[in-house]
Amino acid sequence: MNSNFKLFTDGGSRGNPGDSACGYFLFEDDKLIDFGGLLLGQSTNNVAEYTGLILGLKNALKKMIRNLNCYLDSELIVKAT
């Protein structure tokens, strides 16, 4: 049986630019297998959104995950792909 991997990411800033942070949750089927986040200091909302996605993707690659569904609410990223 093939596993179903899902990555949920988000990022945001208080002000734009402003204090910002990002995070991710990685699931195999419906089980949480990894999560993380970063305080980014002063950055824009877009930088925080992209950094959350990059952080999650890097950690998925470390786990040798090659087939991954990504879920995020960044209109900029979704429309760019």
Secondary structure, 3 states (H helix, E strand, C coil): CCCCEEEEEEEEEEECCEEEEEEEEEEECCEEEEEEEEEEEEECHHHHHHHHHHHHHHHHHHCCCCCCEEECCCHHHHHHC
